[in-house]
Every structure is written in C-alpha cells, then in structure tokens.
Amino acid sequence: MKNLKQILAIVMLFSVALVTAQQTVYVAAESGLSLRDQPDVSGKMISKLAYGEAIGIIENTDKKLVILDAGEKVSGEWVKVETRNHIGYVFNGYLSHTKISKTIRLHLNKLDVEIKNLATSDFKRNHNLKQQDSTTINVDINASVEGKEIVLVENDYKHVSIFQLYENSISFMSEDAQCESKDWKHFDSAWKPLKQIKSNTFETLAYSENDWKNFIKTSLDDLKTEVTDQCGEDWVNYFKKIEKVKDYPVGISTKRIFLKFILTDSEDNITEKVIEFKMPKGC
C-alpha cells in the first residue's frame, strides 16, 4: 500500500508539471501587452509585458473580447496569468503557445532586415528607414547585440555590406574624488565587416578580451592629458600596471554599438544607413 501511495504521488506530481508546462505562453504583441488588475479594458494597468515574454496562465475567465487591430478583428478572452513579478489579467488574443524569437525589423527602400533574438527596453520592434538614414534601438538590460543573426529579406539591391563599430568608455577611479571620471568616451574600433554566414545572413561581431586590452592601449595617450590635469603625472603610472581588463583603477564598458549598411542598387548608386544600439547602464 505504501508503494502504491508513492507511485500515485509521483504520477500526480508529473501531471501537475505537465499541465504547468502546457500553460506557459508567450506575449505575441510587438508593442507589448497590458497586464490589468481586472479582466476588463477599463481595469488598472499593473505593467506592460514585453514582446516574447514568457508568462503562466493560472485560469481562464471565459470573459470574451473582440478588438479591432489595424482593420482586423482579433478574438479571444481574458485569462488570469502570473509573471515574474505580478499576477493579473491579459487578453489572450495576443498570446502564443510557441516561444517567440525577439526579432527586430528594419524596413529600407528595397530591403527588409531582421535582427534575430534581441530584447529591447522600449518594445519597439519595427523601424522604418525608407525616408531616414538612421535609427536608434534601445537594448534591454542583460541583452547583447553581439553574436546576433542579421537576415536580409526581400532584397532588391545588387550588393549589401554591413559593418560594425563600438563606442567604449573608460572610467578611472581614485580615493580622491577630483581624480574620477565616470564617463570618458572614446570611439575605439574602426568599422569592421560582419561575418557572412549565408548569402542572406550575417552575424554581428563580439568584442574579445584582446580587443579590450587594445582599447586601453589606444586610449591611454588620449586619456593621459585629462588624467594628468586632474590627478598629476604620477597617477598615470597606475595604467601601466593593468594586466586584466577591469583592474583597478580602470573600468571599461560599451556605451553604444553601431551597424552601417552600405547598399548598392542596380545602377551602382550607393546609400548608407546607420543603426545605433544604446546599451543599458552597467554593460
């Protein structure tokens, strides 16, 4: 009897785990999805759920809702869900049972570009560059632009080249507050071509340990004057003792990453588009 109870308990636990797994869904609204305190559009908004965010359905309310989105009807119902920080209600017309790749889309004159699996802090997934030469993408905390796939879709250009540039920052610290710089910026890297994986697919570059060390070396001469003015000539000698990237008294971070698209059409006219990625603080 004891063994039977143990078996039944294991089966029940397995069933609960299975049901829980089946109730995991993902936010499919590219502009984000409102989490409300009541199953009603007039309910107080608790938070905005990000595109691709995983949430758990607690129960169905059977309270139906039909909305009009860009001229199309979206039907569904309110469901009670649990997120990492809250419990509330969302409209399930914008939920997916399939995990969503956080794709950013760039719309150019004769080309659509998809940047795969990059989380943003402002929920903006589409950027129109048909009438402008640049745009800014705000990268979410803990997300990285490095090592991402860039796919060319609907490409009518004769040739497309993509280059990447880092804007890094050195901060130097001292017991003397007069000898601190929290945001000394420097464009370190030159434009470097992205690795081409397939005819229509590229991969963004990653900044290596050696790249950081070279950044220190190339920046030191430019930084020396500022350090000398604030802290004196002797303090510059601290830099000579650095063996690792973030040895005291230096800290290094990436502030922005840029991508440049060079587009050549059938008549050999060249157009450039620049994408600026703003990195969250602490990256």
PyMOL commands that set and color helices and strands:
alter all, ss='L'
color gray80, all
select helices_A, chain A and resi 2-22+92-94+177-179+209-231+233-240
alter helices_A, ss='H'
color red, helices_A
select strands_A, chain A and resi 24-27+33-36+45-49+54-69+72-82+87-91+95-96+104-107+112-115+126-128+134-138+149-153+159-172+181-187+192-193+195-198+201-203+250-264+270-278
alter strands_A, ss='S'
color yellow, strands_A
deselect
rebuild
show_as cartoon
